[in-house]
Amino acid sequence: MKTRAAVYVQHGQPLAVDEIELPDPGPGYVIVKQFASGVCHSQLHQIHNPASATPQLLGHESTGVVTAVGKGVTHVKEGDKVLTTWVPRAAYPGYQDREPPVIKFRGQEMRHGVGLRVFSWSEDVIVDDNYIVPLEDGVDTSVTSIIGCAVMTGSGAAINTAKVRPGDSVAVIGVGGVGLCIVQAAANLGAFPIIAVDLSDEKLEFAKKFGATIGVNAAKEDAVARIVEITGGGADFAFDAIGAKVTQEQLLPSVRNGQFGYDEGGTAMIVGIPMGEPLIQTGQIFRGAKILRGTVGGTGHPDKDFPLYVRWFKEGRLPLDLLVSRRYKLDEINDAVHALEKGQIAGRAIIEF
Protein backbone atom coordinates (compact mmCIF):
# COMPACT_ATOMS: atom_id res chain seq x y z
CA MET A 1 0.00 0.00 0.00
CA LYS A 2 1.07 3.61 -0.56
CA THR A 3 0.99 6.24 2.16
CA ARG A 4 2.58 9.60 2.98
CA ALA A 5 5.44 10.07 5.43
CA ALA A 6 8.08 12.54 6.57
CA VAL A 7 11.41 11.27 5.25
CA TYR A 8 14.92 12.31 6.25
CA VAL A 9 16.51 12.42 2.80
CA GLN A 10 19.65 14.51 3.17
CA HIS A 11 21.59 16.03 6.05
CA GLY A 12 21.03 19.76 6.36
CA GLN A 13 17.89 19.71 4.23
CA PRO A 14 14.22 19.91 5.29
CA LEU A 15 12.39 16.63 5.74
CA ALA A 16 10.50 15.57 2.62
CA VAL A 17 6.80 14.77 2.97
CA ASP A 18 6.45 12.20 0.24
CA GLU A 19 4.92 8.88 -0.70
CA ILE A 20 6.30 5.58 0.56
CA GLU A 21 5.17 2.06 -0.21
CA LEU A 22 4.52 -0.44 2.58
CA PRO A 23 4.50 -4.21 1.99
CA ASP A 24 1.69 -6.47 3.16
CA PRO A 25 2.30 -7.46 6.79
CA GLY A 26 4.33 -10.65 7.10
CA PRO A 27 4.32 -12.99 10.12
CA GLY A 28 4.28 -10.99 13.34
CA TYR A 29 3.70 -7.64 11.63
CA VAL A 30 0.79 -5.22 11.72
CA ILE A 31 -0.37 -2.26 9.62
CA VAL A 32 -1.58 0.69 11.70
CA LYS A 33 -3.43 3.75 10.39
CA GLN A 34 -2.22 6.63 12.50
CA PHE A 35 -4.27 9.07 14.57
CA ALA A 36 -1.34 11.05 16.00
CA SER A 37 2.37 10.86 16.71
CA GLY A 38 4.62 12.56 19.23
CA VAL A 39 7.51 14.77 18.11
CA CYS A 40 10.43 13.64 20.25
CA HIS A 41 13.63 15.59 20.85
CA SER A 42 15.70 12.47 20.16
CA GLN A 43 14.78 12.78 16.48
CA LEU A 44 16.87 15.96 16.40
CA HIS A 45 19.95 13.86 17.15
CA GLN A 46 19.25 11.83 14.02
CA ILE A 47 18.43 14.85 11.85
CA HIS A 48 21.54 16.77 12.95
CA ASN A 49 23.92 13.82 12.65
CA PRO A 50 25.77 13.86 9.29
CA ALA A 51 26.43 10.13 9.72
CA SER A 52 22.73 9.23 9.91
CA ALA A 53 21.71 6.81 7.19
CA THR A 54 19.47 8.18 4.46
CA PRO A 55 16.75 7.93 3.42
CA GLN A 56 15.28 7.28 6.85
CA LEU A 57 11.86 7.27 8.50
CA LEU A 58 11.50 8.92 11.89
CA GLY A 59 9.29 8.92 14.98
CA HIS A 60 8.63 6.23 17.57
CA GLU A 61 5.47 7.01 19.59
CA SER A 62 1.91 7.13 18.32
CA THR A 63 -1.68 5.96 18.46
CA GLY A 64 -3.61 4.41 15.64
CA VAL A 65 -5.99 1.69 14.55
CA VAL A 66 -4.99 -1.73 13.22
CA THR A 67 -5.98 -2.19 9.58
CA ALA A 68 -4.19 -5.45 8.75
CA VAL A 69 -2.35 -8.21 10.65
CA GLY A 70 0.13 -10.85 9.59
CA LYS A 71 0.20 -14.49 10.60
CA GLY A 72 0.87 -15.26 14.23
CA VAL A 73 -0.42 -11.95 15.60
CA THR A 74 -2.79 -12.76 18.45
CA HIS A 75 -2.87 -9.87 20.93
CA VAL A 76 -4.48 -7.38 18.50
CA LYS A 77 -6.86 -7.64 15.56
CA GLU A 78 -8.17 -5.42 12.78
CA GLY A 79 -10.12 -2.50 14.22
CA ASP A 80 -8.24 -2.40 17.54
CA LYS A 81 -6.83 0.91 18.71
CA VAL A 82 -3.17 0.65 19.70
CA LEU A 83 -0.20 2.53 21.10
CA THR A 84 3.12 2.15 19.31
CA THR A 85 6.45 2.42 21.10
CA TRP A 86 10.14 1.66 20.60
CA VAL A 87 10.55 -0.68 23.58
CA PRO A 88 9.43 -4.30 23.02
CA ARG A 89 6.48 -5.29 25.16
CA ALA A 90 7.69 -8.85 25.66
CA ALA A 91 11.49 -8.80 25.76
CA TYR A 92 13.43 -11.58 27.45
CA PRO A 93 17.10 -12.62 27.76
CA GLY A 94 18.39 -13.32 24.26
CA TYR A 95 15.42 -11.58 22.61
CA GLN A 96 15.99 -10.66 18.97
CA ASP A 97 13.82 -8.57 16.69
CA ARG A 98 12.28 -9.94 13.54
CA GLU A 99 13.83 -8.93 10.25
CA PRO A 100 12.32 -5.52 9.40
CA PRO A 101 10.11 -5.24 6.33
CA VAL A 102 11.39 -3.58 3.18
CA ILE A 103 9.77 -0.25 2.41
CA LYS A 104 10.08 1.56 -0.90
CA PHE A 105 10.74 5.26 -1.32
CA ARG A 106 10.97 6.84 -4.76
CA GLY A 107 11.28 3.39 -6.29
CA GLN A 108 14.17 2.29 -4.08
CA GLU A 109 14.15 -0.16 -1.19
CA MET A 110 14.92 1.25 2.24
CA ARG A 111 15.24 -0.12 5.75
CA HIS A 112 13.22 1.95 8.15
CA GLY A 113 14.27 3.17 11.58
CA VAL A 114 18.01 2.82 12.10
CA GLY A 115 18.28 1.17 15.53
CA LEU A 116 14.51 1.18 15.96
CA ARG A 117 11.74 -1.18 14.97
CA VAL A 118 9.09 1.48 14.48
CA PHE A 119 8.47 4.79 12.74
CA SER A 120 5.53 7.08 13.36
CA TRP A 121 5.80 10.24 11.25
CA SER A 122 3.65 8.58 8.62
CA GLU A 123 -0.06 8.29 7.86
CA ASP A 124 0.22 4.49 7.96
CA VAL A 125 2.98 2.34 9.47
CA ILE A 126 4.05 -1.28 9.43
CA VAL A 127 5.32 -2.42 12.81
CA ASP A 128 6.41 -5.56 14.63
CA ASP A 129 3.57 -6.54 16.95
CA ASN A 130 6.02 -6.60 19.86
CA TYR A 131 6.03 -2.81 19.65
CA ILE A 132 2.29 -2.20 19.94
CA VAL A 133 0.04 -2.26 22.99
CA PRO A 134 -3.78 -2.29 22.87
CA LEU A 135 -5.48 0.98 23.81
CA GLU A 136 -8.88 0.88 25.44
CA ASP A 137 -11.83 2.74 23.94
CA GLY A 138 -13.02 6.05 25.30
CA VAL A 139 -9.69 7.87 25.65
CA ASP A 140 -8.28 10.71 23.56
CA THR A 141 -6.32 9.06 20.75
CA SER A 142 -4.33 12.21 20.04
CA VAL A 143 -2.80 12.96 23.44
CA THR A 144 -2.21 9.30 24.31
CA SER A 145 0.19 9.19 21.35
CA ILE A 146 3.00 10.43 23.62
CA ILE A 147 2.74 7.53 26.06
CA GLY A 148 5.03 5.42 23.85
CA CYS A 149 8.12 7.54 24.58
CA ALA A 150 7.73 10.76 26.58
CA VAL A 151 5.55 9.26 29.30
CA MET A 152 7.23 5.85 29.30
CA THR A 153 10.70 7.39 29.55
CA GLY A 154 9.95 10.09 32.10
CA SER A 155 7.42 8.40 34.35
CA GLY A 156 9.22 5.07 33.99
CA ALA A 157 12.51 6.62 35.14
CA ALA A 158 10.84 7.61 38.42
CA ILE A 159 8.78 4.44 38.88
CA ASN A 160 10.88 1.61 37.48
CA THR A 161 14.50 2.76 37.56
CA ALA A 162 14.79 5.17 40.48
CA LYS A 163 11.90 3.64 42.44
CA VAL A 164 10.97 6.93 44.08
CA ARG A 165 9.16 6.54 47.39
CA PRO A 166 6.83 8.80 49.41
CA GLY A 167 8.77 11.60 51.06
CA ASP A 168 11.81 11.35 48.77
CA SER A 169 13.15 14.69 47.58
CA VAL A 170 13.42 14.97 43.80
CA ALA A 171 15.09 17.47 41.46
CA VAL A 172 14.32 17.38 37.74
CA ILE A 173 16.76 19.25 35.49
CA GLY A 174 14.97 20.16 32.28
CA VAL A 175 11.16 20.21 32.27
CA GLY A 176 10.29 19.56 28.66
CA GLY A 177 8.00 16.68 27.73
CA VAL A 178 10.06 13.95 29.40
CA GLY A 179 10.97 16.08 32.41
CA LEU A 180 7.33 16.94 33.07
CA CYS A 181 6.49 13.23 33.06
CA ILE A 182 9.19 12.67 35.69
CA VAL A 183 7.71 15.48 37.77
CA GLN A 184 4.17 14.09 37.50
CA ALA A 185 5.18 10.54 38.35
CA ALA A 186 7.21 11.75 41.34
CA ALA A 187 4.16 13.69 42.54
CA ASN A 188 1.92 10.65 42.10
CA LEU A 189 4.42 8.59 44.09
CA GLY A 190 4.33 11.05 47.01
CA ALA A 191 7.75 12.68 46.60
CA PHE A 192 8.43 16.00 48.35
CA PRO A 193 9.80 18.48 47.59
CA ILE A 194 9.83 18.24 43.80
CA ILE A 195 12.21 20.82 42.36
CA ALA A 196 11.93 21.76 38.69
CA VAL A 197 15.04 23.29 37.08
CA ASP A 198 15.00 25.09 33.73
CA LEU A 199 16.00 28.33 32.03
CA SER A 200 12.52 29.80 31.63
CA ASP A 201 10.18 31.11 34.32
CA GLU A 202 7.27 30.22 32.04
CA LYS A 203 8.35 26.57 31.88
CA LEU A 204 8.87 26.47 35.64
CA GLU A 205 5.35 27.74 36.26
CA PHE A 206 4.05 25.20 33.75
CA ALA A 207 5.85 22.44 35.69
CA LYS A 208 3.86 23.30 38.81
CA LYS A 209 0.73 22.12 37.00
CA PHE A 210 2.33 18.66 36.93
CA GLY A 211 3.28 18.57 40.60
CA ALA A 212 6.49 20.58 40.94
CA THR A 213 6.54 22.29 44.33
CA ILE A 214 9.26 24.84 43.54
CA GLY A 215 11.05 26.12 40.45
CA VAL A 216 14.71 27.07 40.03
CA ASN A 217 15.74 29.21 37.08
CA ALA A 218 19.29 28.14 36.28
CA ALA A 219 19.74 31.22 34.10
CA LYS A 220 19.35 33.44 37.16
CA GLU A 221 20.87 31.46 40.05
CA ASP A 222 23.17 28.56 40.85
CA ALA A 223 20.84 25.59 40.41
CA VAL A 224 22.97 23.14 42.39
CA ALA A 225 23.37 25.50 45.35
CA ARG A 226 19.63 26.15 45.38
CA ILE A 227 18.77 22.43 45.27
CA VAL A 228 21.18 21.77 48.16
CA GLU A 229 19.64 24.65 50.11
CA ILE A 230 16.04 23.55 49.55
CA THR A 231 16.70 19.91 50.46
CA GLY A 232 19.07 20.55 53.34
CA GLY A 233 22.07 18.89 51.74
CA GLY A 234 21.03 17.54 48.35
CA ALA A 235 18.14 15.66 46.78
CA ASP A 236 17.48 11.97 47.25
CA PHE A 237 17.06 11.77 43.47
CA ALA A 238 18.11 14.12 40.68
CA PHE A 239 17.12 13.51 37.07
CA ASP A 240 18.89 15.00 34.04
CA ALA A 241 16.22 15.07 31.32
CA ILE A 242 18.42 17.08 28.92
CA GLY A 243 21.85 15.44 28.58
CA ALA A 244 23.76 18.66 27.79
CA LYS A 245 27.26 19.17 29.18
CA VAL A 246 26.09 21.72 31.73
CA THR A 247 23.23 19.56 33.01
CA GLN A 248 25.53 16.55 33.26
CA GLU A 249 27.83 18.68 35.41
CA GLN A 250 24.93 19.68 37.68
CA LEU A 251 23.55 16.18 38.19
CA LEU A 252 25.81 14.47 40.76
CA PRO A 253 26.40 17.57 42.89
CA SER A 254 22.62 17.97 43.21
CA VAL A 255 22.15 14.77 45.24
CA ARG A 256 23.01 14.32 48.89
CA ASN A 257 26.18 12.77 50.28
CA GLY A 258 26.06 9.49 52.14
CA GLN A 259 26.79 9.23 55.85
CA PHE A 260 29.71 7.13 57.01
CA GLY A 261 28.68 3.72 58.22
CA TYR A 262 24.95 3.80 57.72
CA ASP A 263 23.63 5.60 54.64
CA GLU A 264 24.48 5.66 50.96
CA GLY A 265 24.30 8.89 48.99
CA GLY A 266 21.60 10.10 46.66
CA THR A 267 20.92 8.78 43.17
CA ALA A 268 21.70 10.75 40.02
CA MET A 269 19.62 9.60 37.05
CA ILE A 270 20.70 10.08 33.42
CA VAL A 271 17.48 10.26 31.37
CA GLY A 272 18.22 12.60 28.46
CA ILE A 273 20.61 11.38 25.75
CA PRO A 274 24.12 12.53 26.86
CA MET A 275 25.77 14.94 24.45
CA GLY A 276 29.38 16.06 24.17
CA GLU A 277 32.37 14.49 25.89
CA PRO A 278 31.57 11.82 28.49
CA LEU A 279 31.53 13.26 32.00
CA ILE A 280 31.98 10.99 35.01
CA GLN A 281 32.66 12.83 38.26
CA THR A 282 34.36 9.98 40.06
CA GLY A 283 35.23 12.14 43.05
CA GLN A 284 31.56 12.93 43.64
CA ILE A 285 30.64 9.27 43.43
CA PHE A 286 33.45 8.14 45.71
CA ARG A 287 33.41 10.80 48.44
CA GLY A 288 29.64 11.11 48.56
CA ALA A 289 28.86 7.40 48.18
CA LYS A 290 26.48 8.52 45.44
CA ILE A 291 24.81 6.38 42.81
CA LEU A 292 24.91 7.26 39.10
CA ARG A 293 22.34 5.42 37.02
CA GLY A 294 21.10 5.47 33.48
CA THR A 295 17.73 4.51 32.12
CA VAL A 296 16.73 3.61 28.56
CA GLY A 297 13.08 4.32 27.95
CA GLY A 298 12.40 4.40 31.68
CA THR A 299 13.22 0.68 31.86
CA GLY A 300 9.85 0.40 30.24
CA HIS A 301 7.46 -2.53 30.46
CA PRO A 302 4.81 -1.44 27.95
CA ASP A 303 2.30 -4.21 28.63
CA LYS A 304 2.30 -3.38 32.34
CA ASP A 305 3.04 0.33 32.38
CA PHE A 306 0.90 1.71 29.55
CA PRO A 307 -2.45 0.74 31.14
CA LEU A 308 -1.26 2.49 34.32
CA TYR A 309 -0.49 5.69 32.43
CA VAL A 310 -3.86 5.58 30.66
CA ARG A 311 -5.57 5.12 34.03
CA TRP A 312 -3.66 8.07 35.49
CA PHE A 313 -4.79 10.16 32.51
CA LYS A 314 -8.43 9.19 33.01
CA GLU A 315 -8.16 9.95 36.74
CA GLY A 316 -6.66 13.40 36.11
CA ARG A 317 -3.29 12.40 37.57
CA LEU A 318 -1.43 12.64 34.26
CA PRO A 319 -2.80 15.61 32.26
CA LEU A 320 -1.72 14.57 28.78
CA ASP A 321 -4.13 17.08 27.27
CA LEU A 322 -2.11 19.80 29.01
CA LEU A 323 1.24 18.21 28.21
CA VAL A 324 0.40 18.24 24.49
CA SER A 325 0.86 21.95 23.90
CA ARG A 326 1.23 22.15 20.10
CA ARG A 327 -0.40 20.27 17.25
CA TYR A 328 0.83 20.07 13.66
CA LYS A 329 -0.23 18.39 10.44
CA LEU A 330 2.17 16.08 8.62
CA ASP A 331 2.85 18.77 6.00
CA GLU A 332 3.97 21.05 8.85
CA ILE A 333 6.58 18.62 10.19
CA ASN A 334 9.49 20.97 9.47
CA ASP A 335 7.76 23.73 11.44
CA ALA A 336 7.47 21.31 14.36
CA VAL A 337 11.15 20.38 14.11
CA HIS A 338 12.23 24.04 14.00
CA ALA A 339 10.08 24.92 17.02
CA LEU A 340 11.63 22.03 18.94
CA GLU A 341 15.13 23.12 17.93
CA LYS A 342 14.47 26.64 19.24
CA GLY A 343 13.07 25.45 22.58
CA GLN A 344 9.65 26.93 21.81
CA ILE A 345 7.59 23.90 22.82
CA ALA A 346 6.46 23.67 26.42
CA GLY A 347 5.57 20.05 26.97
CA ARG A 348 5.20 17.92 23.84
CA ALA A 349 4.21 18.59 20.24
CA ILE A 350 2.27 16.07 18.20
CA ILE A 351 1.45 15.43 14.56
CA GLU A 352 -2.21 14.77 13.83
CA PHE A 353 -3.14 12.76 10.73
C-alpha positions in Angstrom: 0.0 0.0 0.0 1.1 3.6 -0.6 1.0 6.2 2.2 2.6 9.6 3.0 5.4 10.1 5.4 8.1 12.5 6.6 11.4 11.3 5.2 14.9 12.3 6.2 16.5 12.4 2.8 19.6 14.5 3.2 21.6 16.0 6.0 21.0 19.8 6.4 17.9 19.7 4.2 14.2 19.9 5.3 12.4 16.6 5.7 10.5 15.6 2.6 6.8 14.8 3.0 6.4 12.2 0.2 4.9 8.9 -0.7 6.3 5.6 0.6 5.2 2.1 -0.2 4.5 -0.4 2.6 4.5 -4.2 2.0 1.7 -6.5 3.2 2.3 -7.5 6.8 4.3 -10.6 7.1 4.3 -13.0 10.1 4.3 -11.0 13.3 3.7 -7.6 11.6 0.8 -5.2 11.7 -0.4 -2.3 9.6 -1.6 0.7 11.7 -3.4 3.7 10.4 -2.2 6.6 12.5 -4.3 9.1 14.6 -1.3 11.1 16.0 2.4 10.9 16.7 4.6 12.6 19.2 7.5 14.8 18.1 10.4 13.6 20.3 13.6 15.6 20.9 15.7 12.5 20.2 14.8 12.8 16.5 16.9 16.0 16.4 20.0 13.9 17.2 19.2 11.8 14.0 18.4 14.8 11.8 21.5 16.8 13.0 23.9 13.8 12.6 25.8 13.9 9.3 26.4 10.1 9.7 22.7 9.2 9.9 21.7 6.8 7.2 19.5 8.2 4.5 16.8 7.9 3.4 15.3 7.3 6.9 11.9 7.3 8.5 11.5 8.9 11.9 9.3 8.9 15.0 8.6 6.2 17.6 5.5 7.0 19.6 1.9 7.1 18.3 -1.7 6.0 18.5 -3.6 4.4 15.6 -6.0 1.7 14.6 -5.0 -1.7 13.2 -6.0 -2.2 9.6 -4.2 -5.4 8.8 -2.4 -8.2 10.6 0.1 -10.9 9.6 0.2 -14.5 10.6 0.9 -15.3 14.2 -0.4 -12.0 15.6 -2.8 -12.8 18.5 -2.9 -9.9 20.9 -4.5 -7.4 18.5 -6.9 -7.6 15.6 -8.2 -5.4 12.8 -10.1 -2.5 14.2 -8.2 -2.4 17.5 -6.8 0.9 18.7 -3.2 0.6 19.7 -0.2 2.5 21.1 3.1 2.2 19.3 6.4 2.4 21.1 10.1 1.7 20.6 10.5 -0.7 23.6 9.4 -4.3 23.0 6.5 -5.3 25.2 7.7 -8.9 25.7 11.5 -8.8 25.8 13.4 -11.6 27.4 17.1 -12.6 27.8 18.4 -13.3 24.3 15.4 -11.6 22.6 16.0 -10.7 19.0 13.8 -8.6 16.7 12.3 -9.9 13.5 13.8 -8.9 10.2 12.3 -5.5 9.4 10.1 -5.2 6.3 11.4 -3.6 3.2 9.8 -0.2 2.4 10.1 1.6 -0.9 10.7 5.3 -1.3 11.0 6.8 -4.8 11.3 3.4 -6.3 14.2 2.3 -4.1 14.1 -0.2 -1.2 14.9 1.3 2.2 15.2 -0.1 5.8 13.2 2.0 8.2 14.3 3.2 11.6 18.0 2.8 12.1 18.3 1.2 15.5 14.5 1.2 16.0 11.7 -1.2 15.0 9.1 1.5 14.5 8.5 4.8 12.7 5.5 7.1 13.4 5.8 10.2 11.2 3.6 8.6 8.6 -0.1 8.3 7.9 0.2 4.5 8.0 3.0 2.3 9.5 4.1 -1.3 9.4 5.3 -2.4 12.8 6.4 -5.6 14.6 3.6 -6.5 16.9 6.0 -6.6 19.9 6.0 -2.8 19.6 2.3 -2.2 19.9 0.0 -2.3 23.0 -3.8 -2.3 22.9 -5.5 1.0 23.8 -8.9 0.9 25.4 -11.8 2.7 23.9 -13.0 6.0 25.3 -9.7 7.9 25.6 -8.3 10.7 23.6 -6.3 9.1 20.8 -4.3 12.2 20.0 -2.8 13.0 23.4 -2.2 9.3 24.3 0.2 9.2 21.4 3.0 10.4 23.6 2.7 7.5 26.1 5.0 5.4 23.9 8.1 7.5 24.6 7.7 10.8 26.6 5.5 9.3 29.3 7.2 5.9 29.3 10.7 7.4 29.6 9.9 10.1 32.1 7.4 8.4 34.3 9.2 5.1 34.0 12.5 6.6 35.1 10.8 7.6 38.4 8.8 4.4 38.9 10.9 1.6 37.5 14.5 2.8 37.6 14.8 5.2 40.5 11.9 3.6 42.4 11.0 6.9 44.1 9.2 6.5 47.4 6.8 8.8 49.4 8.8 11.6 51.1 11.8 11.4 48.8 13.2 14.7 47.6 13.4 15.0 43.8 15.1 17.5 41.5 14.3 17.4 37.7 16.8 19.2 35.5 15.0 20.2 32.3 11.2 20.2 32.3 10.3 19.6 28.7 8.0 16.7 27.7 10.1 13.9 29.4 11.0 16.1 32.4 7.3 16.9 33.1 6.5 13.2 33.1 9.2 12.7 35.7 7.7 15.5 37.8 4.2 14.1 37.5 5.2 10.5 38.3 7.2 11.7 41.3 4.2 13.7 42.5 1.9 10.7 42.1 4.4 8.6 44.1 4.3 11.1 47.0 7.7 12.7 46.6 8.4 16.0 48.3 9.8 18.5 47.6 9.8 18.2 43.8 12.2 20.8 42.4 11.9 21.8 38.7 15.0 23.3 37.1 15.0 25.1 33.7 16.0 28.3 32.0 12.5 29.8 31.6 10.2 31.1 34.3 7.3 30.2 32.0 8.4 26.6 31.9 8.9 26.5 35.6 5.4 27.7 36.3 4.0 25.2 33.8 5.9 22.4 35.7 3.9 23.3 38.8 0.7 22.1 37.0 2.3 18.7 36.9 3.3 18.6 40.6 6.5 20.6 40.9 6.5 22.3 44.3 9.3 24.8 43.5 11.0 26.1 40.4 14.7 27.1 40.0 15.7 29.2 37.1 19.3 28.1 36.3 19.7 31.2 34.1 19.3 33.4 37.2 20.9 31.5 40.0 23.2 28.6 40.9 20.8 25.6 40.4 23.0 23.1 42.4 23.4 25.5 45.4 19.6 26.1 45.4 18.8 22.4 45.3 21.2 21.8 48.2 19.6 24.7 50.1 16.0 23.5 49.6 16.7 19.9 50.5 19.1 20.6 53.3 22.1 18.9 51.7 21.0 17.5 48.3 18.1 15.7 46.8 17.5 12.0 47.3 17.1 11.8 43.5 18.1 14.1 40.7 17.1 13.5 37.1 18.9 15.0 34.0 16.2 15.1 31.3 18.4 17.1 28.9 21.8 15.4 28.6 23.8 18.7 27.8 27.3 19.2 29.2 26.1 21.7 31.7 23.2 19.6 33.0 25.5 16.5 33.3 27.8 18.7 35.4 24.9 19.7 37.7 23.6 16.2 38.2 25.8 14.5 40.8 26.4 17.6 42.9 22.6 18.0 43.2 22.2 14.8 45.2 23.0 14.3 48.9 26.2 12.8 50.3 26.1 9.5 52.1 26.8 9.2 55.9 29.7 7.1 57.0 28.7 3.7 58.2 24.9 3.8 57.7 23.6 5.6 54.6 24.5 5.7 51.0 24.3 8.9 49.0 21.6 10.1 46.7 20.9 8.8 43.2 21.7 10.7 40.0 19.6 9.6 37.0 20.7 10.1 33.4 17.5 10.3 31.4 18.2 12.6 28.5 20.6 11.4 25.8 24.1 12.5 26.9 25.8 14.9 24.5 29.4 16.1 24.2 32.4 14.5 25.9 31.6 11.8 28.5 31.5 13.3 32.0 32.0 11.0 35.0 32.7 12.8 38.3 34.4 10.0 40.1 35.2 12.1 43.0 31.6 12.9 43.6 30.6 9.3 43.4 33.4 8.1 45.7 33.4 10.8 48.4 29.6 11.1 48.6 28.9 7.4 48.2 26.5 8.5 45.4 24.8 6.4 42.8 24.9 7.3 39.1 22.3 5.4 37.0 21.1 5.5 33.5 17.7 4.5 32.1 16.7 3.6 28.6 13.1 4.3 27.9 12.4 4.4 31.7 13.2 0.7 31.9 9.8 0.4 30.2 7.5 -2.5 30.5 4.8 -1.4 28.0 2.3 -4.2 28.6 2.3 -3.4 32.3 3.0 0.3 32.4 0.9 1.7 29.5 -2.4 0.7 31.1 -1.3 2.5 34.3 -0.5 5.7 32.4 -3.9 5.6 30.7 -5.6 5.1 34.0 -3.7 8.1 35.5 -4.8 10.2 32.5 -8.4 9.2 33.0 -8.2 10.0 36.7 -6.7 13.4 36.1 -3.3 12.4 37.6 -1.4 12.6 34.3 -2.8 15.6 32.3 -1.7 14.6 28.8 -4.1 17.1 27.3 -2.1 19.8 29.0 1.2 18.2 28.2 0.4 18.2 24.5 0.9 22.0 23.9 1.2 22.2 20.1 -0.4 20.3 17.3 0.8 20.1 13.7 -0.2 18.4 10.4 2.2 16.1 8.6 2.8 18.8 6.0 4.0 21.0 8.9 6.6 18.6 10.2 9.5 21.0 9.5 7.8 23.7 11.4 7.5 21.3 14.4 11.1 20.4 14.1 12.2 24.0 14.0 10.1 24.9 17.0 11.6 22.0 18.9 15.1 23.1 17.9 14.5 26.6 19.2 13.1 25.5 22.6 9.7 26.9 21.8 7.6 23.9 22.8 6.5 23.7 26.4 5.6 20.0 27.0 5.2 17.9 23.8 4.2 18.6 20.2 2.3 16.1 18.2 1.5 15.4 14.6 -2.2 14.8 13.8 -3.1 12.8 10.7 
